[in-house]
């Protein structure tokens, strides 16, 4: 009976010692080597039921750095290096960059607006500039442009990347009344959807061509050889004239306006309209003028211009072709579509606007309305009478 009790007691004591050893290993780090007191033969700090607790100073001393032996690069395991090398912390797979675009990663270039040509529309309203009342001429007297040749040429180049706004104005009058006055924007016919297919270019005055070359009267002199825009900008900046201007003109070429006007007048004739019809093709945003600032005030500048004249540099044009050649010439390619294709799309919306006595713009909404509702079917017979 005593043997059974002693065996059970010994077994209980062994289990208690194992439990205490396991709990102590979770609470205190195992330090390799033989530092401090109470270290066992295996180089680990002995923590048993009979060990003396370590003070805070002793525990802190165990974590102080000690001189480490030279690192061995072979695969042999020395007695002083029993622990396996710790792998580097896991940092996750490399994706080559953040998935969220930062501000610096935003696509460069003009912002795209649905239904509008891809252009940098902010260039139509640069700082320190103003647009004329008829929307044809943008003028600036900014010193940083007019007094620096590099800035001037850069400004002219940027302004040449946006087209003018060609339009069609159709007006009908009779007995003193305006029956209709509609406008159509043709700017989208100059800018293809693919920027690589754009046809626009900068043209400087050619040798022997008569133009305003820094004087008050047109002339074929002076020449700048191959200097081009940069040379003309330099001459303008260095000109000592009290009043001087540098002009960029945006022009549209190779659009058959006579054919378009003929189609419009023929279409109006089918409505039995007997009044006076006018068809015009104005172009807005067609000029950019850089002028040196007023040296005293606007009145002084006006007086100086009256007596000394204004030195004008009208030697640069931004050319925006509707097509590569004039209508009827071989190998003609249009930037967007031909005059015939445009007329097939717009003749019915234009006719509907006229017979409904519209005054204002005819836009894509009118074409959409015709395509979806066939609005022109009920306007074949028109009464143009007036109650006078």
C-alpha atoms as a printed R data frame, in Angstrom:
    type eleno elety resid chain resno       x       y        z
1   ATOM     1    CA   UNK     A     1   0.000   0.000    0.000
2   ATOM     2    CA   UNK     A     2   2.892   2.351    0.841
3   ATOM     3    CA   UNK     A     3   4.564   1.536   -2.481
4   ATOM     4    CA   UNK     A     4   1.415   2.491   -4.374
5   ATOM     5    CA   UNK     A     5   1.127   5.802   -2.543
6   ATOM     6    CA   UNK     A     6   4.795   6.607   -3.098
7   ATOM     7    CA   UNK     A     7   4.538   5.813   -6.846
8   ATOM     8    CA   UNK     A     8   1.489   7.993   -7.237
9   ATOM     9    CA   UNK     A     9   3.179  10.802   -5.319
10  ATOM    10    CA   UNK     A    10   6.348  10.570   -7.454
11  ATOM    11    CA   UNK     A    11   4.320  10.556  -10.652
12  ATOM    12    CA   UNK     A    12   2.351  13.605   -9.439
13  ATOM    13    CA   UNK     A    13   5.589  15.443   -8.610
14  ATOM    14    CA   UNK     A    14   7.019  14.753  -12.111
15  ATOM    15    CA   UNK     A    15   3.852  16.059  -13.754
16  ATOM    16    CA   UNK     A    16   4.016  19.176  -11.542
17  ATOM    17    CA   UNK     A    17   7.667  19.812  -12.527
18  ATOM    18    CA   UNK     A    18   6.847  19.428  -16.247
19  ATOM    19    CA   UNK     A    19   3.950  21.851  -15.930
20  ATOM    20    CA   UNK     A    20   6.123  24.454  -14.157
21  ATOM    21    CA   UNK     A    21   8.915  24.080  -16.730
22  ATOM    22    CA   UNK     A    22   6.435  24.484  -19.599
23  ATOM    23    CA   UNK     A    23   4.860  27.593  -18.023
24  ATOM    24    CA   UNK     A    24   8.239  29.194  -17.349
25  ATOM    25    CA   UNK     A    25   9.384  28.706  -20.956
26  ATOM    26    CA   UNK     A    26   6.367  30.693  -22.169
27  ATOM    27    CA   UNK     A    27   7.039  33.587  -19.758
28  ATOM    28    CA   UNK     A    28  10.800  34.064  -20.109
29  ATOM    29    CA   UNK     A    29  12.943  34.007  -23.230
30  ATOM    30    CA   UNK     A    30  15.445  31.233  -23.781
31  ATOM    31    CA   UNK     A    31  18.866  32.802  -24.076
32  ATOM    32    CA   UNK     A    32  21.615  30.868  -25.799
33  ATOM    33    CA   UNK     A    33  25.096  30.858  -24.319
34  ATOM    34    CA   UNK     A    34  26.147  30.809  -20.706
35  ATOM    35    CA   UNK     A    35  25.332  34.342  -19.587
36  ATOM    36    CA   UNK     A    36  24.044  35.076  -16.102
37  ATOM    37    CA   UNK     A    37  23.466  32.702  -13.310
38  ATOM    38    CA   UNK     A    38  21.493  29.511  -13.286
39  ATOM    39    CA   UNK     A    39  22.446  28.451  -16.805
40  ATOM    40    CA   UNK     A    40  22.288  24.797  -17.547
41  ATOM    41    CA   UNK     A    41  24.603  22.559  -19.515
42  ATOM    42    CA   UNK     A    42  22.566  23.079  -22.661
43  ATOM    43    CA   UNK     A    43  23.238  26.829  -22.576
44  ATOM    44    CA   UNK     A    44  19.655  27.762  -21.641
45  ATOM    45    CA   UNK     A    45  18.625  29.574  -18.481
46  ATOM    46    CA   UNK     A    46  17.408  26.968  -15.958
47  ATOM    47    CA   UNK     A    47  13.966  27.766  -14.651
48  ATOM    48    CA   UNK     A    48  12.724  25.106  -12.356
49  ATOM    49    CA   UNK     A    49  10.862  24.821   -9.139
50  ATOM    50    CA   UNK     A    50  14.078  25.393   -7.189
51  ATOM    51    CA   UNK     A    51  15.547  28.293   -9.173
52  ATOM    52    CA   UNK     A    52  15.986  31.787   -7.754
53  ATOM    53    CA   UNK     A    53  13.861  34.489   -9.501
54  ATOM    54    CA   UNK     A    54  15.818  37.094  -11.473
55  ATOM    55    CA   UNK     A    55  15.575  40.758  -10.622
56  ATOM    56    CA   UNK     A    56  14.596  43.435  -13.183
57  ATOM    57    CA   UNK     A    57  18.253  44.542  -13.425
58  ATOM    58    CA   UNK     A    58  19.408  41.006  -14.098
59  ATOM    59    CA   UNK     A    59  16.639  40.409  -16.634
60  ATOM    60    CA   UNK     A    60  17.495  43.655  -18.442
61  ATOM    61    CA   UNK     A    61  21.178  42.676  -18.516
62  ATOM    62    CA   UNK     A    62  20.250  39.545  -20.407
63  ATOM    63    CA   UNK     A    63  19.043  41.717  -23.346
64  ATOM    64    CA   UNK     A    64  22.097  43.920  -23.552
65  ATOM    65    CA   UNK     A    65  23.992  43.396  -26.841
66  ATOM    66    CA   UNK     A    66  27.164  41.390  -26.539
67  ATOM    67    CA   UNK     A    67  29.981  40.957  -29.029
68  ATOM    68    CA   UNK     A    68  28.921  38.362  -31.549
69  ATOM    69    CA   UNK     A    69  31.378  35.971  -33.144
70  ATOM    70    CA   UNK     A    70  32.156  36.279  -36.855
71  ATOM    71    CA   UNK     A    71  29.378  34.977  -39.033
72  ATOM    72    CA   UNK     A    72  30.206  31.710  -40.674
73  ATOM    73    CA   UNK     A    73  29.016  31.275  -44.246
74  ATOM    74    CA   UNK     A    74  29.369  27.509  -44.331
75  ATOM    75    CA   UNK     A    75  26.620  25.046  -43.557
76  ATOM    76    CA   UNK     A    76  28.275  23.502  -40.471
77  ATOM    77    CA   UNK     A    77  26.635  24.000  -37.102
78  ATOM    78    CA   UNK     A    78  28.902  25.124  -34.284
79  ATOM    79    CA   UNK     A    79  28.199  24.423  -30.605
80  ATOM    80    CA   UNK     A    80  27.657  28.137  -29.981
81  ATOM    81    CA   UNK     A    81  25.093  28.454  -32.783
82  ATOM    82    CA   UNK     A    82  22.442  25.907  -32.066
83  ATOM    83    CA   UNK     A    83  19.456  27.944  -33.313
84  ATOM    84    CA   UNK     A    84  18.385  27.737  -36.916
85  ATOM    85    CA   UNK     A    85  18.645  31.031  -38.901
86  ATOM    86    CA   UNK     A    86  15.466  33.106  -38.695
87  ATOM    87    CA   UNK     A    87  13.844  33.676  -42.110
88  ATOM    88    CA   UNK     A    88  13.161  37.283  -43.170
89  ATOM    89    CA   UNK     A    89   9.711  38.637  -42.369
90  ATOM    90    CA   UNK     A    90   7.078  38.008  -45.033
91  ATOM    91    CA   UNK     A    91   6.429  41.136  -47.054
92  ATOM    92    CA   UNK     A    92   3.837  39.861  -49.503
93  ATOM    93    CA   UNK     A    93   4.084  39.478  -53.281
94  ATOM    94    CA   UNK     A    94   5.494  42.331  -55.327
95  ATOM    95    CA   UNK     A    95   2.918  43.906  -57.626
96  ATOM    96    CA   UNK     A    96   5.219  46.432  -59.281
97  ATOM    97    CA   UNK     A    97   3.413  49.447  -57.861
98  ATOM    98    CA   UNK     A    98   0.254  50.618  -56.241
99  ATOM    99    CA   UNK     A    99  -3.027  49.619  -57.792
100 ATOM   100    CA   UNK     A   100  -4.513  53.039  -57.015
101 ATOM   101    CA   UNK     A   101  -3.263  55.791  -59.376
102 ATOM   102    CA   UNK     A   102  -1.723  58.735  -57.585
103 ATOM   103    CA   UNK     A   103  -2.037  62.348  -58.686
104 ATOM   104    CA   UNK     A   104   1.321  62.127  -60.439
105 ATOM   105    CA   UNK     A   105   0.162  59.011  -62.312
106 ATOM   106    CA   UNK     A   106  -2.971  60.588  -63.788
107 ATOM   107    CA   UNK     A   107  -3.002  60.471  -67.587
108 ATOM   108    CA   UNK     A   108  -1.551  63.547  -69.187
109 ATOM   109    CA   UNK     A   109  -3.189  65.484  -71.971
110 ATOM   110    CA   UNK     A   110  -6.562  67.185  -72.406
111 ATOM   111    CA   UNK     A   111  -9.602  65.959  -70.524
112 ATOM   112    CA   UNK     A   112 -12.154  64.172  -72.674
113 ATOM   113    CA   UNK     A   113 -15.748  65.393  -72.655
114 ATOM   114    CA   UNK     A   114 -18.337  63.017  -74.173
115 ATOM   115    CA   UNK     A   115 -19.658  64.287  -77.497
116 ATOM   116    CA   UNK     A   116 -17.004  67.008  -77.862
117 ATOM   117    CA   UNK     A   117 -13.732  67.050  -79.800
118 ATOM   118    CA   UNK     A   118 -10.678  66.049  -77.759
119 ATOM   119    CA   UNK     A   119  -9.120  69.457  -77.046
120 ATOM   120    CA   UNK     A   120  -7.589  71.371  -74.161
121 ATOM   121    CA   UNK     A   121 -10.457  73.828  -73.759
122 ATOM   122    CA   UNK     A   122  -8.657  75.770  -71.022
123 ATOM   123    CA   UNK     A   123  -6.416  77.228  -73.728
124 ATOM   124    CA   UNK     A   124  -9.363  79.243  -75.035
125 ATOM   125    CA   UNK     A   125  -9.258  81.313  -71.843
126 ATOM   126    CA   UNK     A   126  -5.627  81.731  -70.707
127 ATOM   127    CA   UNK     A   127  -4.736  83.945  -67.726
128 ATOM   128    CA   UNK     A   128  -4.427  87.718  -68.223
129 ATOM   129    CA   UNK     A   129  -6.405  87.678  -71.463
130 ATOM   130    CA   UNK     A   130  -9.822  88.764  -72.685
131 ATOM   131    CA   UNK     A   131 -12.089  87.799  -75.551
132 ATOM   132    CA   UNK     A   132 -13.654  90.384  -77.818
133 ATOM   133    CA   UNK     A   133 -17.406  90.978  -77.725
134 ATOM   134    CA   UNK     A   134 -17.903  89.166  -81.040
135 ATOM   135    CA   UNK     A   135 -15.830  86.185  -79.772
136 ATOM   136    CA   UNK     A   136 -13.409  86.412  -82.680
137 ATOM   137    CA   UNK     A   137 -10.214  87.754  -81.049
138 ATOM   138    CA   UNK     A   138  -8.378  86.801  -77.869
139 ATOM   139    CA   UNK     A   139  -6.026  89.527  -76.638
140 ATOM   140    CA   UNK     A   140  -3.339  89.507  -73.970
141 ATOM   141    CA   UNK     A   141  -0.863  92.115  -72.744
142 ATOM   142    CA   UNK     A   142   0.868  89.851  -70.241
143 ATOM   143    CA   UNK     A   143   4.461  90.983  -69.777
144 ATOM   144    CA   UNK     A   144   5.780  87.470  -69.272
145 ATOM   145    CA   UNK     A   145   4.656  86.680  -72.835
146 ATOM   146    CA   UNK     A   146   5.380  89.901  -74.715
147 ATOM   147    CA   UNK     A   147   8.827  90.456  -73.163
148 ATOM   148    CA   UNK     A   148  10.240  86.928  -73.504
149 ATOM   149    CA   UNK     A   149  10.867  85.366  -76.913
150 ATOM   150    CA   UNK     A   150  10.798  81.797  -75.636
151 ATOM   151    CA   UNK     A   151   7.540  82.364  -73.749
152 ATOM   152    CA   UNK     A   152   5.988  84.064  -76.770
153 ATOM   153    CA   UNK     A   153   6.808  81.239  -79.190
154 ATOM   154    CA   UNK     A   154   5.612  78.661  -76.646
155 ATOM   155    CA   UNK     A   155   2.338  80.557  -76.175
156 ATOM   156    CA   UNK     A   156   1.728  80.773  -79.924
157 ATOM   157    CA   UNK     A   157   2.412  77.058  -80.366
158 ATOM   158    CA   UNK     A   158  -0.001  76.101  -77.590
159 ATOM   159    CA   UNK     A   159  -2.712  78.372  -79.019
160 ATOM   160    CA   UNK     A   160  -2.273  76.774  -82.436
161 ATOM   161    CA   UNK     A   161  -3.279  73.358  -81.012
162 ATOM   162    CA   UNK     A   162  -6.925  74.410  -80.656
163 ATOM   163    CA   UNK     A   163  -9.075  75.187  -83.701
164 ATOM   164    CA   UNK     A   164 -11.302  78.132  -84.502
165 ATOM   165    CA   UNK     A   165 -15.063  77.673  -84.383
166 ATOM   166    CA   UNK     A   166 -16.534  77.740  -87.913
167 ATOM   167    CA   UNK     A   167 -20.291  78.150  -88.018
168 ATOM   168    CA   UNK     A   168 -23.259  78.419  -90.362
169 ATOM   169    CA   UNK     A   169 -25.821  81.165  -89.764
170 ATOM   170    CA   UNK     A   170 -29.115  80.831  -91.652
171 ATOM   171    CA   UNK     A   171 -31.669  83.646  -91.388
172 ATOM   172    CA   UNK     A   172 -35.036  84.203  -93.039
173 ATOM   173    CA   UNK     A   173 -36.845  87.568  -93.011
174 ATOM   174    CA   UNK     A   174 -39.985  88.948  -94.617
175 ATOM   175    CA   UNK     A   175 -42.252  91.935  -93.949
176 ATOM   176    CA   UNK     A   176 -39.876  93.094  -91.238
177 ATOM   177    CA   UNK     A   177 -40.194  89.871  -89.304
178 ATOM   178    CA   UNK     A   178 -37.464  87.319  -88.590
179 ATOM   179    CA   UNK     A   179 -39.015  83.960  -89.376
180 ATOM   180    CA   UNK     A   180 -36.032  81.838  -88.425
181 ATOM   181    CA   UNK     A   181 -32.412  82.404  -87.369
182 ATOM   182    CA   UNK     A   182 -30.459  79.217  -86.745
183 ATOM   183    CA   UNK     A   183 -26.782  78.514  -86.131
184 ATOM   184    CA   UNK     A   184 -24.748  75.324  -86.625
185 ATOM   185    CA   UNK     A   185 -21.331  74.569  -85.144
186 ATOM   186    CA   UNK     A   186 -18.863  72.925  -87.585
187 ATOM   187    CA   UNK     A   187 -15.821  72.743  -85.305
188 ATOM   188    CA   UNK     A   188 -16.158  68.979  -84.831
189 ATOM   189    CA   UNK     A   189 -15.448  68.543  -88.575
190 ATOM   190    CA   UNK     A   190 -11.859  69.708  -87.999
191 ATOM   191    CA   UNK     A   191 -10.844  67.383  -85.152
192 ATOM   192    CA   UNK     A   192 -10.851  63.603  -85.740
193 ATOM   193    CA   UNK     A   193 -11.407  61.262  -82.803
194 ATOM   194    CA   UNK     A   194  -7.919  59.806  -83.230
195 ATOM   195    CA   UNK     A   195  -5.408  62.571  -82.396
196 ATOM   196    CA   UNK     A   196  -2.847  60.937  -84.677
197 ATOM   197    CA   UNK     A   197  -5.048  61.710  -87.685
198 ATOM   198    CA   UNK     A   198  -5.179  65.447  -87.070
199 ATOM   199    CA   UNK     A   199  -4.124  67.595  -90.019
200 ATOM   200    CA   UNK     A   200  -3.482  70.974  -88.368
201 ATOM   201    CA   UNK     A   201  -0.112  72.684  -88.664
202 ATOM   202    CA   UNK     A   202   1.657  76.031  -88.151
203 ATOM   203    CA   UNK     A   203   2.561  78.083  -91.193
204 ATOM   204    CA   UNK     A   204   4.924  81.070  -91.178
205 ATOM   205    CA   UNK     A   205   4.986  83.673  -93.924
206 ATOM   206    CA   UNK     A   206   6.925  82.417  -96.946
207 ATOM   207    CA   UNK     A   207   9.859  84.073  -98.694
208 ATOM   208    CA   UNK     A   208   8.640  86.892 -100.904
209 ATOM   209    CA   UNK     A   209   5.107  86.754  -99.460
210 ATOM   210    CA   UNK     A   210   3.646  90.166  -98.670
211 ATOM   211    CA   UNK     A   211   2.588  90.491  -95.035
212 ATOM   212    CA   UNK     A   212   2.887  92.732  -91.998
213 ATOM   213    CA   UNK     A   213   6.430  91.870  -90.946
214 ATOM   214    CA   UNK     A   214   6.891  94.275  -88.063
215 ATOM   215    CA   UNK     A   215   5.886  97.469  -89.828
216 ATOM   216    CA   UNK     A   216   2.780  99.521  -90.374
217 ATOM   217    CA   UNK     A   217   2.365  98.469  -94.014
218 ATOM   218    CA   UNK     A   218   2.483  95.022  -95.706
219 ATOM   219    CA   UNK     A   219   5.883  94.160  -97.144
220 ATOM   220    CA   UNK     A   220   8.009  91.247  -98.358
221 ATOM   221    CA   UNK     A   221  10.834  92.314  -96.023
222 ATOM   222    CA   UNK     A   222  12.522  91.464  -93.753
223 ATOM   223    CA   UNK     A   223  13.268  87.759  -94.221
224 ATOM   224    CA   UNK     A   224  14.133  85.347  -91.436
225 ATOM   225    CA   UNK     A   225  15.445  82.479  -93.615
226 ATOM   226    CA   UNK     A   226  14.860  79.250  -91.693
227 ATOM   227    CA   UNK     A   227  14.351  80.918  -88.321
228 ATOM   228    CA   UNK     A   228  10.607  80.461  -88.412
229 ATOM   229    CA   UNK     A   229   8.422  81.226  -85.424
230 ATOM   230    CA   UNK     A   230  11.288  81.458  -82.926
231 ATOM   231    CA   UNK     A   231  13.071  84.100  -85.001
232 ATOM   232    CA   UNK     A   232   9.908  86.167  -85.485
233 ATOM   233    CA   UNK     A   233   9.285  86.001  -81.725
234 ATOM   234    CA   UNK     A   234  12.822  87.215  -81.032
235 ATOM   235    CA   UNK     A   235  12.423  90.154  -83.419
236 ATOM   236    CA   UNK     A   236   9.127  91.138  -81.822
237 ATOM   237    CA   UNK     A   237  10.579  91.137  -78.295
238 ATOM   238    CA   UNK     A   238  13.637  93.140  -79.345
239 ATOM   239    CA   UNK     A   239  11.550  95.697  -81.275
240 ATOM   240    CA   UNK     A   240  11.719  99.018  -79.397
241 ATOM   241    CA   UNK     A   241   8.394 100.301  -80.766
242 ATOM   242    CA   UNK     A   242   6.117 101.855  -78.136
243 ATOM   243    CA   UNK     A   243   3.110  99.911  -79.461
244 ATOM   244    CA   UNK     A   244   3.482  96.533  -81.183
245 ATOM   245    CA   UNK     A   245   1.329  93.441  -81.696
246 ATOM   246    CA   UNK     A   246   1.982  89.813  -82.610
247 ATOM   247    CA   UNK     A   247  -0.906  87.980  -84.291
248 ATOM   248    CA   UNK     A   248  -1.768  84.293  -84.615
249 ATOM   249    CA   UNK     A   249  -4.579  83.637  -87.062
250 ATOM   250    CA   UNK     A   250  -6.481  80.336  -87.097
251 ATOM   251    CA   UNK     A   251  -7.823  79.498  -90.549
252 ATOM   252    CA   UNK     A   252  -9.962  76.716  -92.027
253 ATOM   253    CA   UNK     A   253  -9.112  75.479  -95.510
254 ATOM   254    CA   UNK     A   254 -10.488  73.098  -98.152
255 ATOM   255    CA   UNK     A   255 -14.129  73.195  -97.022
256 ATOM   256    CA   UNK     A   256 -16.537  73.656  -99.940
257 ATOM   257    CA   UNK     A   257 -18.727  76.418  -98.517
258 ATOM   258    CA   UNK     A   258 -20.329  77.215 -101.881
259 ATOM   259    CA   UNK     A   259 -21.671  73.672 -102.203
260 ATOM   260    CA   UNK     A   260 -23.023  73.701  -98.635
261 ATOM   261    CA   UNK     A   261 -24.735  77.055  -99.189
262 ATOM   262    CA   UNK     A   262 -26.328  75.771 -102.385
263 ATOM   263    CA   UNK     A   263 -27.757  72.757 -100.590
264 ATOM   264    CA   UNK     A   264 -29.170  74.961  -97.833
265 ATOM   265    CA   UNK     A   265 -30.911  77.327 -100.252
266 ATOM   266    CA   UNK     A   266 -32.342  74.439 -102.255
267 ATOM   267    CA   UNK     A   267 -33.696  72.841  -99.096
268 ATOM   268    CA   UNK     A   268 -35.343  76.119  -97.986
269 ATOM   269    CA   UNK     A   269 -36.943  76.455 -101.413
270 ATOM   270    CA   UNK     A   270 -38.803  73.179 -100.829
271 ATOM   271    CA   UNK     A   271 -40.625  74.868  -97.930
272 ATOM   272    CA   UNK     A   272 -42.125  77.500 -100.283
273 ATOM   273    CA   UNK     A   273 -40.499  80.258  -98.281
274 ATOM   274    CA   UNK     A   274 -40.698  83.585 -100.159
275 ATOM   275    CA   UNK     A   275 -38.757  85.800  -97.784
276 ATOM   276    CA   UNK     A   276 -35.166  86.963  -97.843
277 ATOM   277    CA   UNK     A   277 -32.686  84.226  -96.945
278 ATOM   278    CA   UNK     A   278 -29.113  84.882  -95.831
279 ATOM   279    CA   UNK     A   279 -26.486  82.182  -95.360
280 ATOM   280    CA   UNK     A   280 -23.130  83.117  -93.816
281 ATOM   281    CA   UNK     A   281 -20.109  81.254  -92.468
282 ATOM   282    CA   UNK     A   282 -18.600  83.259  -89.586
283 ATOM   283    CA   UNK     A   283 -15.593  81.947  -87.689
284 ATOM   284    CA   UNK     A   284 -15.121  82.764  -84.013
285 ATOM   285    CA   UNK     A   285 -11.986  82.262  -81.872
286 ATOM   286    CA   UNK     A   286 -10.036  82.965  -85.036
287 ATOM   287    CA   UNK     A   287  -7.326  85.347  -83.792
288 ATOM   288    CA   UNK     A   288  -4.894  85.601  -80.883
289 ATOM   289    CA   UNK     A   289  -3.183  88.971  -80.359
290 ATOM   290    CA   UNK     A   290  -0.199  89.600  -78.082
291 ATOM   291    CA   UNK     A   291   0.469  93.285  -77.392
292 ATOM   292    CA   UNK     A   292   3.141  94.901  -75.273
293 ATOM   293    CA   UNK     A   293   1.751  96.481  -72.080
294 ATOM   294    CA   UNK     A   294   0.828 100.154  -71.957
295 ATOM   295    CA   UNK     A   295   3.940 102.089  -70.944
296 ATOM   296    CA   UNK     A   296   1.882 104.805  -69.242
297 ATOM   297    CA   UNK     A   297  -1.823 104.190  -69.725
298 ATOM   298    CA   UNK     A   298  -4.301 103.299  -72.457
299 ATOM   299    CA   UNK     A   299  -4.791 106.952  -73.435
300 ATOM   300    CA   UNK     A   300  -1.054 107.424  -73.958
301 ATOM   301    CA   UNK     A   301  -0.937 104.213  -75.997
302 ATOM   302    CA   UNK     A   302  -3.830 105.418  -78.168
303 ATOM   303    CA   UNK     A   303  -2.117 108.752  -78.815
304 ATOM   304    CA   UNK     A   304   1.197 107.039  -79.598
305 ATOM   305    CA   UNK     A   305  -0.555 104.727  -82.027
306 ATOM   306    CA   UNK     A   306  -2.267 107.677  -83.713
307 ATOM   307    CA   UNK     A   307   0.995 109.506  -84.430
308 ATOM   308    CA   UNK     A   308   3.643 106.782  -84.620
309 ATOM   309    CA   UNK     A   309   1.514 103.896  -85.787
310 ATOM   310    CA   UNK     A   310   1.409 100.356  -84.494
311 ATOM   311    CA   UNK     A   311   4.104  97.836  -85.433
312 ATOM   312    CA   UNK     A   312   2.331  94.645  -86.489
313 ATOM   313    CA   UNK     A   313   3.709  91.127  -86.794
314 ATOM   314    CA   UNK     A   314   1.150  89.090  -88.741
315 ATOM   315    CA   UNK     A   315   3.431  86.306  -89.903
316 ATOM   316    CA   UNK     A   316   2.039  83.105  -88.330
317 ATOM   317    CA   UNK     A   317  -1.087  81.059  -89.045
318 ATOM   318    CA   UNK     A   318  -2.531  77.930  -87.478
319 ATOM   319    CA   UNK     A   319  -3.994  76.027  -90.421
320 ATOM   320    CA   UNK     A   320  -6.907  73.655  -89.788
321 ATOM   321    CA   UNK     A   321  -7.746  71.672  -92.944
322 ATOM   322    CA   UNK     A   322 -11.231  70.298  -93.436
323 ATOM   323    CA   UNK     A   323  -9.613  68.027  -96.035
324 ATOM   324    CA   UNK     A   324  -6.238  67.422  -97.610
325 ATOM   325    CA   UNK     A   325  -7.313  69.015 -100.928
326 ATOM   326    CA   UNK     A   326 -10.058  71.178 -102.300
327 ATOM   327    CA   UNK     A   327 -13.333  69.589 -103.366
328 ATOM   328    CA   UNK     A   328 -13.049  67.774 -106.684
329 ATOM   329    CA   UNK     A   329  -9.283  67.291 -106.546
330 ATOM   330    CA   UNK     A   330  -7.899  63.725 -106.655
331 ATOM   331    CA   UNK     A   331  -6.783  61.844 -103.546
332 ATOM   332    CA   UNK     A   332  -8.835  64.064 -101.280
333 ATOM   333    CA   UNK     A   333  -9.237  62.873  -97.698
334 ATOM   334    CA   UNK     A   334 -11.343  64.631  -95.072
335 ATOM   335    CA   UNK     A   335 -10.361  65.029  -91.442
336 ATOM   336    CA   UNK     A   336 -13.720  63.699  -90.212
337 ATOM   337    CA   UNK     A   337 -16.290  63.444  -93.042
338 ATOM   338    CA   UNK     A   338 -17.050  64.972  -96.436
339 ATOM   339    CA   UNK     A   339 -19.489  67.804  -97.086
340 ATOM   340    CA   UNK     A   340 -21.878  65.302  -98.715
341 ATOM   341    CA   UNK     A   341 -21.816  62.985  -95.676
342 ATOM   342    CA   UNK     A   342 -22.394  65.907  -93.321
343 ATOM   343    CA   UNK     A   343 -25.346  67.133  -95.363
344 ATOM   344    CA   UNK     A   344 -26.992  63.697  -95.371
345 ATOM   345    CA   UNK     A   345 -26.888  63.720  -91.564
346 ATOM   346    CA   UNK     A   346 -28.057  67.283  -91.007
347 ATOM   347    CA   UNK     A   347 -30.394  68.342  -93.816
348 ATOM   348    CA   UNK     A   348 -33.556  67.011  -92.132
349 ATOM   349    CA   UNK     A   349 -32.797  68.433  -88.650
350 ATOM   350    CA   UNK     A   350 -32.009  71.789  -90.310
351 ATOM   351    CA   UNK     A   351 -35.235  71.740  -92.310
352 ATOM   352    CA   UNK     A   352 -37.267  70.944  -89.212
353 ATOM   353    CA   UNK     A   353 -35.635  73.841  -87.329
354 ATOM   354    CA   UNK     A   354 -36.461  76.218  -90.190
355 ATOM   355    CA   UNK     A   355 -40.088  75.247  -90.637
356 ATOM   356    CA   UNK     A   356 -40.661  75.452  -86.884
357 ATOM   357    CA   UNK     A   357 -39.272  78.996  -86.925
358 ATOM   358    CA   UNK     A   358 -36.366  78.203  -84.631
359 ATOM   359    CA   UNK     A   359 -34.059  80.946  -83.382
360 ATOM   360    CA   UNK     A   360 -30.892  79.560  -81.858
361 ATOM   361    CA   UNK     A   361 -28.496  76.671  -82.169
362 ATOM   362    CA   UNK     A   362 -29.277  73.420  -83.942
363 ATOM   363    CA   UNK     A   363 -27.427  70.664  -82.096
364 ATOM   364    CA   UNK     A   364 -27.080  66.926  -81.783
365 ATOM   365    CA   UNK     A   365 -30.347  66.876  -79.834
366 ATOM   366    CA   UNK     A   366 -32.219  68.006  -82.940
367 ATOM   367    CA   UNK     A   367 -30.661  65.212  -84.976
368 ATOM   368    CA   UNK     A   368 -31.503  62.709  -82.233
369 ATOM   369    CA   UNK     A   369 -35.091  63.966  -82.112
370 ATOM   370    CA   UNK     A   370 -35.486  63.526  -85.854
371 ATOM   371    CA   UNK     A   371 -33.994  60.032  -85.819
372 ATOM   372    CA   UNK     A   372 -36.177  58.886  -82.924
373 ATOM   373    CA   UNK     A   373 -39.452  60.663  -83.737
374 ATOM   374    CA   UNK     A   374 -39.348  61.545  -87.443
375 ATOM   375    CA   UNK     A   375 -40.342  65.128  -86.637
376 ATOM   376    CA   UNK     A   376 -40.063  66.294  -90.254
377 ATOM   377    CA   UNK     A   377 -42.948  64.125  -91.477
378 ATOM   378    CA   UNK     A   378 -45.599  66.595  -90.292
379 ATOM   379    CA   UNK     A   379 -43.853  69.690  -91.663
380 ATOM   380    CA   UNK     A   380 -44.016  69.053  -95.420
381 ATOM   381    CA   UNK     A   381 -46.535  71.903  -95.920
382 ATOM   382    CA   UNK     A   382 -45.654  75.195  -94.247
383 ATOM   383    CA   UNK     A   383 -47.701  78.361  -93.888
384 ATOM   384    CA   UNK     A   384 -45.421  81.403  -93.810
385 ATOM   385    CA   UNK     A   385 -48.216  84.010  -93.575
386 ATOM   386    CA   UNK     A   386 -48.020  86.899  -91.094
387 ATOM   387    CA   UNK     A   387 -50.843  88.686  -89.372
388 ATOM   388    CA   UNK     A   388 -49.765  92.252  -90.016
